[in-house]
Amino acid sequence: MATSAETPAVNTATLIKKLFTLLNRLWPGECFTEDPFDQFQSYLHKFLYGDNIELDDTENPKVLLTHENVSDNLRNYVAGNFMRAELFNNKRGVHLPPLELVHRGHSELNITRDFMQTAVNAFAIFLYGTLSDIARLPADYIIKSARTISMMKIAREKLAATWLVVRRGKPTRLITYDTLERYRPLFKYVTGREMARLNLSDERILTYIGTHADLDRHQVGVVASKYIKINKYWSEPRYLNLMNNLLCGVPMTFMRKIPENTYLQLSHQVFYHIRACDPLQRRFYYAMMSKTQAFGKSYSWNARDVSRLGLLLAEVDGSDLSAINPEAMAGITAQVMMAMSPLSLQYLSELQLQYIGPKPLNILARKVKAYYDQLHSNDKGIQKIPDILLYVIIFLSKIYQEYN
């Protein structure tokens, strides 16, 4: 009796499978599952867990996930004015979002017409957020607010992550000069290897990197090495005038091979931008510029020569500084005076001080006074005021009387 009861069931299952096989052959475009129970299970999984489910591929390794859910269910906009409606002088208050309302790793910035609150919300992302939060910031907002962001005292790696926001997956060589110019306050946080990937064949980009005041020697060294490889005529005066601060990244063994008269063809601004050079490099360039085929000794300089030396004037010792013609002292600018040592400035004569401009003279007075104040605090200095400081005070008082 048991055998006769099981036989119709087996025949029914076989007939159902044959029926679905026949339907699939007649209508190949339609989806006829051979096993209705598997189809019911798939519908149930989609209803309970959604489309993005983990399928069991242990039995069938050919099953692949074709759908990927890229949405972030924890995403939220950082809002410091959340549940705040106070007014002062008919203006809403600006608030820093509390830390407990900032979802690290899921925060985004909503740019509204309330620019102050938007700026504070962006500051909260930089302060509390992760690198992935910074990577989701709008590129236009980063470029427009580059100067404000550079003033923030936050982690350096977060400031460096803004470069990835500006790139947005674009190759570095396609970054334009206009974008770099607007990104200038934050450009110092870009790595030297990334700078070397820029389009250095564009003279504007090359000059932009060479005139940036905040780059260190490693950054300019990597860029200079790349530029020497792509331009075999880099040692010509035309390209040296474009490199500016990149000269600090060129090995001195290469610079010694350059003819001495080439240094005389360098433009006026080159040695005002060599901020990344170490003292050894500056002394080397000063030795090359003070040779006979260039400017010669200090007693033969005029105001134009002194002005062209730029920051190299800080490497002149006291005896050579006192030998400069008084009329040539008019070539010293405030930027150069800031870099000069107070030990060398003590050798200036009263006649030389008369030709120095008001602003450099004021800087000189403050530098010498700070130097002697430090000596007095250490009980190593003399008790009387130095003569050079008295001369400077007299000249400054005369200048102020003329202007008044």
C-alpha positions as CSV (number, residue, x, y, z in Angstrom):
1,M,0.0,0.0,0.0
2,A,2.9,2.4,0.8
3,T,4.5,1.8,-2.6
4,S,1.2,2.5,-4.5
5,A,0.8,5.8,-2.5
6,E,4.3,7.1,-3.3
7,T,4.2,6.4,-7.0
8,P,1.5,9.0,-8.0
9,A,3.5,11.7,-6.1
10,V,6.7,11.0,-8.0
11,N,4.8,11.0,-11.3
12,T,3.2,14.3,-10.4
13,A,6.6,16.0,-9.7
14,T,8.0,14.6,-12.9
15,L,5.1,15.9,-14.9
16,I,5.5,19.4,-13.3
17,K,9.2,19.5,-14.3
18,K,8.4,18.4,-17.8
19,L,5.7,21.0,-18.0
20,F,8.0,23.9,-17.1
21,T,10.7,22.5,-19.5
22,L,8.1,22.6,-22.3
23,L,7.0,26.2,-21.4
24,N,10.6,27.4,-21.4
25,R,11.1,25.9,-24.8
26,L,7.9,27.5,-26.2
27,W,8.5,31.0,-24.7
28,P,12.3,31.3,-24.2
29,G,12.0,35.1,-23.3
30,E,9.8,34.4,-20.3
31,C,11.1,33.4,-16.9
32,F,9.7,30.0,-15.9
33,T,11.5,28.5,-12.9
34,E,11.6,24.8,-12.8
35,D,11.2,24.9,-9.0
36,P,8.4,27.2,-7.8
37,F,9.7,26.8,-4.2
38,D,13.0,28.5,-5.1
39,Q,11.2,31.3,-6.8
40,F,9.0,31.8,-3.7
41,Q,12.1,31.8,-1.5
42,S,13.8,34.5,-3.6
43,Y,10.6,36.7,-3.4
44,L,10.6,36.2,0.4
45,H,14.2,37.2,0.7
46,K,13.7,40.4,-1.4
47,F,10.7,41.3,0.7
48,L,12.5,40.8,4.1
49,Y,16.0,41.9,3.3
50,G,15.8,44.0,0.1
51,D,17.6,43.5,-3.3
52,N,21.1,43.6,-1.9
53,I,21.3,40.2,-0.2
54,E,24.1,37.8,0.3
55,L,23.4,34.7,-1.8
56,D,24.7,31.3,-0.8
57,D,27.2,30.5,-3.5
58,T,28.7,27.4,-1.9
59,E,26.7,25.0,-4.0
60,N,26.8,27.1,-7.3
61,P,30.0,29.1,-7.6
62,K,28.8,30.8,-10.8
63,V,26.2,32.9,-8.9
64,L,27.5,36.5,-8.8
65,L,26.1,39.6,-7.1
66,T,25.2,42.0,-9.9
67,H,23.6,44.7,-7.7
68,E,25.7,46.9,-5.4
69,N,24.0,49.2,-2.9
70,V,26.1,52.4,-2.8
71,S,23.7,54.4,-0.7
72,D,24.8,55.4,2.9
73,N,21.9,55.1,5.3
74,L,23.9,56.9,8.0
75,R,24.6,59.9,5.9
76,N,23.7,63.2,7.6
77,Y,24.3,66.9,7.0
78,V,26.3,68.7,9.7
79,A,24.1,71.5,11.1
80,G,25.1,73.7,14.0
81,N,21.7,75.5,14.0
82,F,19.7,72.3,14.5
83,M,16.8,73.0,16.9
84,R,18.0,76.6,17.4
85,A,15.9,79.6,16.4
86,E,17.2,82.5,18.5
87,L,17.7,85.9,16.9
88,F,20.0,88.8,17.7
89,N,19.5,92.1,15.8
90,N,17.2,90.1,13.5
91,K,20.0,87.7,12.7
92,R,20.3,84.0,13.6
93,G,23.1,82.9,15.8
94,V,26.0,80.8,14.5
95,H,26.8,77.6,16.4
96,L,29.4,74.9,16.3
97,P,27.7,71.5,16.0
98,P,28.2,69.4,19.1
99,L,30.3,66.4,18.8
100,E,27.5,63.9,19.6
101,L,25.6,65.1,16.5
102,V,28.5,64.6,14.1
103,H,28.5,61.1,12.6
104,R,32.2,60.5,11.9
105,G,32.6,58.9,8.5
106,H,29.1,59.8,7.3
107,S,29.1,63.6,7.5
108,E,28.4,65.9,4.6
109,L,28.3,69.6,4.1
110,N,25.1,71.4,3.0
111,I,25.9,74.7,1.4
112,T,23.1,77.2,2.3
113,R,22.6,80.9,2.0
114,D,23.7,81.3,5.6
115,F,27.4,81.5,4.7
116,M,28.6,81.9,8.3
117,Q,26.8,78.8,9.6
118,T,28.0,76.9,6.5
119,A,31.6,77.9,7.3
120,V,31.2,76.7,10.9
121,N,29.7,73.5,9.7
122,A,32.7,72.9,7.4
123,F,35.0,73.7,10.3
124,A,33.2,71.0,12.4
125,I,33.8,68.5,9.6
126,F,37.5,69.4,9.6
127,L,37.7,69.3,13.4
128,Y,35.6,66.2,14.2
129,G,35.3,64.3,10.9
130,T,37.5,61.7,9.3
131,L,39.4,61.9,6.0
132,S,36.5,60.3,4.2
133,D,34.2,63.1,5.4
134,I,36.7,65.7,4.1
135,A,36.8,63.8,0.7
136,R,33.0,64.4,0.4
137,L,33.3,68.2,0.6
138,P,32.4,70.1,-2.5
139,A,35.5,71.0,-4.6
140,D,34.2,74.5,-5.3
141,Y,33.8,75.3,-1.6
142,I,37.4,74.1,-0.9
143,I,38.8,76.3,-3.6
144,K,36.8,79.4,-2.6
145,S,37.6,78.9,1.1
146,A,41.2,77.9,0.8
147,R,42.6,80.9,2.6
148,T,40.2,80.4,5.6
149,I,40.9,76.7,5.7
150,S,44.6,77.3,5.8
151,M,44.2,79.4,9.0
152,M,42.7,76.4,10.9
153,K,44.9,74.7,13.4
154,I,44.0,71.1,12.5
155,A,45.8,68.0,11.6
156,R,48.1,68.3,8.6
157,E,46.8,65.1,6.9
158,K,43.3,66.7,6.9
159,L,44.6,69.8,5.1
160,A,46.5,67.6,2.7
161,A,43.3,65.6,1.9
162,T,41.8,68.8,0.4
163,W,44.0,68.2,-2.7
164,L,42.1,65.0,-3.4
165,V,38.9,66.9,-3.2
166,V,40.2,69.4,-5.8
167,R,41.3,66.7,-8.1
168,R,38.1,64.6,-7.9
169,G,39.8,61.7,-9.6
170,K,41.2,63.8,-12.4
171,P,44.8,63.2,-13.4
172,T,47.2,65.7,-11.8
173,R,48.6,66.8,-15.1
174,L,45.2,68.1,-16.1
175,I,45.0,70.6,-13.2
176,T,45.0,74.1,-14.6
177,Y,46.9,77.1,-13.5
178,D,43.8,79.0,-12.5
179,T,42.8,76.2,-10.1
180,L,46.3,76.2,-8.6
181,E,46.2,79.9,-8.1
182,R,43.0,79.7,-6.2
183,Y,44.4,76.8,-4.2
184,R,47.6,78.7,-3.3
185,P,47.1,78.9,0.5
186,L,46.8,75.1,0.8
187,F,49.3,74.1,-1.9
188,K,52.1,73.8,0.6
189,Y,50.4,70.7,2.0
190,V,50.7,68.8,-1.3
191,T,53.5,66.3,-1.5
192,G,56.5,66.8,-3.7
193,R,55.7,63.7,-5.8
194,E,52.2,65.0,-6.5
195,M,53.6,68.4,-7.5
196,A,56.0,66.7,-9.9
197,R,53.0,65.2,-11.7
198,L,51.7,68.6,-12.7
199,N,52.1,69.9,-16.2
200,L,55.6,71.4,-15.8
201,S,55.9,72.2,-19.5
202,D,53.4,75.1,-18.8
203,E,55.6,78.0,-17.9
204,R,52.9,79.5,-15.7
205,I,52.7,76.4,-13.5
206,L,56.5,76.2,-13.3
207,T,56.7,79.9,-12.2
208,Y,53.8,79.3,-9.8
209,I,55.7,76.5,-8.0
210,G,59.0,78.4,-8.1
211,T,57.5,81.6,-6.5
212,H,55.5,79.8,-3.8
213,A,56.9,81.0,-0.5
214,D,56.0,78.1,1.8
215,L,57.5,75.1,0.0
216,D,60.3,73.2,1.7
217,R,63.5,71.8,0.2
218,H,62.2,68.3,-0.3
219,Q,59.2,69.5,-2.3
220,V,61.3,71.7,-4.6
221,G,63.9,69.0,-4.9
222,V,61.4,66.5,-6.3
223,V,60.0,69.0,-8.7
224,A,63.4,70.2,-9.8
225,S,64.5,66.6,-10.4
226,K,61.5,66.0,-12.6
227,Y,61.9,69.2,-14.5
228,I,65.6,68.5,-15.3
229,K,64.5,65.2,-16.8
230,I,61.9,66.6,-19.1
231,N,63.8,69.7,-20.2
232,K,67.4,69.2,-21.2
233,Y,67.9,73.0,-21.7
234,W,67.0,73.8,-18.1
235,S,70.5,75.4,-17.4
236,E,69.8,78.2,-19.9
237,P,69.1,81.6,-18.3
238,R,65.6,81.7,-19.8
239,Y,64.5,78.6,-17.8
240,L,66.5,79.4,-14.7
241,N,64.6,82.7,-14.5
242,L,61.4,80.6,-14.5
243,M,62.6,78.1,-11.8
244,N,63.2,80.7,-9.0
245,N,62.9,78.7,-5.8
246,L,63.4,75.4,-7.6
247,L,67.1,76.3,-7.8
248,C,67.2,75.2,-4.2
249,G,66.3,71.7,-5.3
250,V,69.0,71.5,-8.0
251,P,72.2,69.8,-6.7
252,M,75.2,72.1,-6.4
253,T,77.3,69.8,-8.6
254,F,75.0,70.6,-11.4
255,M,75.1,74.4,-10.7
256,R,78.9,74.4,-10.7
257,K,78.9,73.3,-14.3
258,I,77.0,76.4,-15.4
259,P,79.1,79.1,-16.9
260,E,79.8,82.1,-14.6
261,N,78.4,84.6,-17.0
262,T,75.0,82.8,-16.8
263,Y,74.5,84.1,-13.3
264,L,74.8,87.6,-14.6
265,Q,71.9,87.0,-16.9
266,L,69.5,86.0,-14.1
267,S,66.5,88.3,-13.6
268,H,65.9,90.6,-10.7
269,Q,63.4,88.5,-8.8
270,V,65.2,85.1,-8.8
271,F,67.1,85.5,-5.5
272,Y,64.1,86.9,-3.7
273,H,62.3,83.5,-3.9
274,I,65.1,81.1,-2.7
275,R,63.4,80.5,0.6
276,A,63.9,76.8,0.5
277,C,67.7,77.0,0.3
278,D,69.8,76.0,3.2
279,P,72.7,78.3,4.4
280,L,75.2,76.2,2.4
281,Q,73.3,76.7,-0.8
282,R,72.9,80.5,-0.2
283,R,76.7,80.9,0.4
284,F,77.3,79.0,-2.8
285,Y,75.1,81.3,-4.8
286,Y,76.6,84.3,-3.1
287,A,80.1,83.1,-4.0
288,M,79.1,82.7,-7.6
289,M,77.5,86.1,-7.8
290,S,80.5,87.8,-6.2
291,K,83.0,86.5,-8.7
292,T,84.7,88.9,-11.1
293,Q,82.6,87.9,-14.1
294,A,79.4,88.6,-12.1
295,F,79.1,91.4,-9.6
296,G,82.6,91.4,-8.1
297,K,83.5,92.5,-4.6
298,S,81.1,94.5,-2.3
299,Y,82.9,97.8,-2.7
300,S,82.1,97.8,-6.4
301,W,78.3,97.3,-6.0
302,N,75.7,99.8,-6.9
303,A,72.1,100.0,-5.8
304,R,71.0,97.8,-8.7
305,D,73.5,95.1,-7.8
306,V,72.4,95.2,-4.2
307,S,68.8,94.9,-5.2
308,R,69.5,91.9,-7.5
309,L,71.3,90.0,-4.8
310,G,68.0,89.7,-2.9
311,L,68.2,87.2,0.0
312,L,71.8,86.5,-0.8
313,L,72.6,89.8,1.0
314,A,72.0,88.0,4.3
315,E,75.2,85.9,3.7
316,V,77.4,89.0,3.4
317,D,79.6,89.3,6.5
318,G,80.0,92.5,8.5
319,S,83.3,93.7,7.0
320,D,82.0,93.3,3.4
321,L,78.7,94.9,4.4
322,S,80.5,98.0,5.7
323,A,82.5,98.3,2.5
324,I,79.3,98.8,0.3
325,N,78.9,102.3,-1.1
326,P,76.4,104.3,0.9
327,E,74.4,105.1,-2.2
328,A,74.1,101.4,-2.9
329,M,72.3,100.8,0.4
330,A,69.1,102.1,-1.2
331,G,68.7,98.8,-2.9
332,I,68.0,97.0,0.3
333,T,64.3,96.1,0.6
334,A,62.2,95.3,3.7
335,Q,62.1,91.6,2.7
336,V,65.9,91.4,2.6
337,M,66.3,93.3,5.9
338,M,64.1,90.8,7.6
339,A,66.5,88.0,6.6
340,M,69.7,89.8,7.6
341,S,71.5,89.0,10.9
342,P,71.7,91.7,13.6
343,L,75.4,90.8,14.1
344,S,76.2,91.9,10.5
345,L,73.9,95.0,10.8
346,Q,76.1,96.4,13.6
347,Y,78.9,97.1,11.0
348,L,76.7,99.6,9.1
349,S,78.0,103.2,9.3
350,E,76.0,106.3,9.9
351,L,76.5,107.4,6.3
352,Q,75.1,104.1,5.0
353,L,72.0,104.3,7.2
354,Q,71.1,107.6,5.6
355,Y,70.4,105.9,2.3
356,I,68.3,103.0,3.7
357,G,64.5,103.4,3.2
358,P,62.1,104.1,6.1
359,K,60.6,100.7,6.2
360,P,63.9,98.7,6.1
361,L,65.3,101.2,8.6
362,N,62.4,100.5,11.0
363,I,62.9,96.8,10.7
364,L,66.7,97.2,11.4
365,A,65.9,99.2,14.6
366,R,63.6,96.5,15.9
367,K,66.0,93.7,15.0
368,V,69.0,95.4,16.7
369,K,66.9,96.3,19.8
370,A,65.6,92.8,20.2
371,Y,69.1,91.4,19.8
372,Y,70.5,93.7,22.6
373,D,67.5,93.1,24.8
374,Q,68.3,89.4,24.6
375,L,71.9,90.0,25.5
376,H,70.9,92.1,28.5
377,S,68.5,89.4,29.6
378,N,71.4,86.9,29.5
379,D,73.8,89.3,31.3
380,K,76.2,89.0,28.3
381,G,75.7,92.4,26.7
382,I,77.1,95.8,27.4
383,Q,75.0,98.2,29.5
384,K,75.0,101.2,27.1
385,I,72.8,101.5,24.0
386,P,74.8,100.7,20.8
387,D,75.7,103.6,18.5
388,I,73.9,102.1,15.5
389,L,70.6,102.0,17.4
390,L,71.0,105.7,18.4
391,Y,71.7,106.6,14.7
392,V,68.6,104.7,13.6
393,I,66.4,106.4,16.1
394,I,67.7,109.8,15.0
395,F,67.1,109.1,11.4
396,L,63.6,107.7,12.0
397,S,62.7,110.8,14.0
398,K,63.8,113.0,11.1
399,I,61.8,111.0,8.6
400,Y,58.7,111.2,10.7
401,Q,59.1,114.9,11.1
402,E,59.3,115.3,7.4
403,Y,56.2,113.3,6.8
404,N,54.3,115.2,9.5
